[in-house]
Every structure is written in structure tokens, then in C-alpha cells.
Amino acid sequence: MGGLFDEFYEVGNAFPPALTIFTYLVVLQVRKVLDSYPLFQTVEDKTQVPKEYIVAGVVPVVLLGLFLGGGMRLIRYVGFWFCY
């Protein structure tokens, strides 16, 4: 066929479900954005973990830390630099 979804046809699926297509396209877009940052490529090369998975694991941990008390420290730090 020669298209975007060749790997789905190779495993025997007649046509991938809509959610799978959507997820696949989102992951492609995320990868394209992350490719512009060399840090993510370095981390991916060293850990052998796809950069999308690294971001998907780190972002929730950082947000959870901010929501559970880290936000006040961040506000104090930023406010300190703008006040002096």
C-alpha cells in the first residue's frame, strides 16, 4: 500500500480503529516537536526509551509535585528574582 498505516496492515488488522489512528498521529506530532530539542535525543540514545515515553512519565510527576506544595516554592523563587 505504501502509506502511513503500513505497520497496522502487516500485523493482520483490516483497518486500525479510529482511536488508534488518532493516538498514532498525536505521537507522531509529539515526536516531531521533541526532535527539535537535542536533549531529548541524547536521553533517548542513552536510555533506549522513546522520548515520547520519557515526556509522558516526567510531565505528570512534575505537575503532581507542583500541585502538592512545590508550586508555592516556585512562586517564592520567581517572586524573589523579580523583586530584587
C-alpha positions as CSV (number, residue, x, y, z in Angstrom):
1,M,0.0,0.0,0.0
2,G,2.8,2.4,0.9
3,G,1.1,4.7,3.4
4,L,1.2,5.9,7.0
5,F,-0.5,2.9,8.4
6,D,1.6,0.1,6.8
7,E,2.6,-1.4,10.2
8,F,-1.1,-1.9,11.1
9,Y,-1.8,-3.9,7.9
10,E,1.4,-6.0,8.5
11,V,0.1,-7.4,11.8
12,G,-3.2,-8.5,10.1
13,N,-5.6,-5.8,11.1
14,A,-8.1,-4.9,8.3
15,F,-8.1,-1.3,9.4
16,P,-7.0,0.3,12.7
17,P,-9.7,1.7,15.0
18,A,-10.2,5.5,15.0
19,L,-8.7,5.9,18.5
20,T,-5.6,4.0,17.4
21,I,-5.2,6.2,14.4
22,F,-5.7,9.4,16.5
23,T,-3.2,8.2,19.1
24,Y,-0.7,7.3,16.4
25,L,-1.0,10.7,14.8
26,V,-0.6,12.5,18.1
27,V,2.5,10.5,18.9
28,L,4.0,11.4,15.5
29,Q,3.3,15.1,16.2
30,V,4.9,14.9,19.7
31,R,7.9,13.1,18.3
32,K,8.3,15.8,15.6
33,V,8.2,18.6,18.3
34,L,10.6,16.7,20.6
35,D,13.0,16.1,17.6
36,S,13.8,19.8,17.7
37,Y,15.4,19.5,21.2
38,P,18.8,17.7,21.2
39,L,18.5,17.0,24.9
40,F,15.6,14.5,24.3
41,Q,17.6,12.8,21.6
42,T,20.6,12.4,23.9
43,V,18.4,11.0,26.7
44,E,16.7,8.6,24.3
45,D,20.0,7.3,23.0
46,K,21.4,6.7,26.5
47,T,18.3,5.1,27.9
48,Q,16.9,3.3,24.8
49,V,13.5,4.6,25.9
50,P,11.4,6.5,23.3
51,K,11.4,10.2,24.0
52,E,7.6,10.3,24.0
53,Y,7.5,7.8,26.9
54,I,10.0,9.9,28.8
55,V,7.9,13.0,28.5
56,A,4.7,11.1,29.3
57,G,6.3,9.9,32.5
58,V,8.1,13.1,33.6
59,V,5.3,15.6,33.0
60,P,2.8,14.1,35.3
61,V,5.4,13.7,38.1
62,V,6.4,17.4,37.8
63,L,2.7,18.5,37.7
64,L,2.0,16.4,40.7
65,G,4.9,17.9,42.6
66,L,3.7,21.4,41.7
67,F,0.2,20.7,42.9
68,L,1.3,19.1,46.1
69,G,3.3,22.0,47.5
70,G,6.0,22.7,45.0
71,G,4.0,25.5,43.4
72,M,4.5,27.8,46.5
73,R,8.2,27.2,46.3
74,L,8.2,28.1,42.6
75,I,6.2,31.3,43.2
76,R,8.6,32.3,46.0
77,Y,11.6,31.7,43.8
78,V,10.2,33.6,40.8
79,G,9.0,36.4,43.1
80,F,12.4,36.7,44.7
81,W,14.1,37.3,41.4
82,F,11.6,39.9,40.2
83,C,11.6,41.8,43.5
84,Y,15.4,42.3,43.7
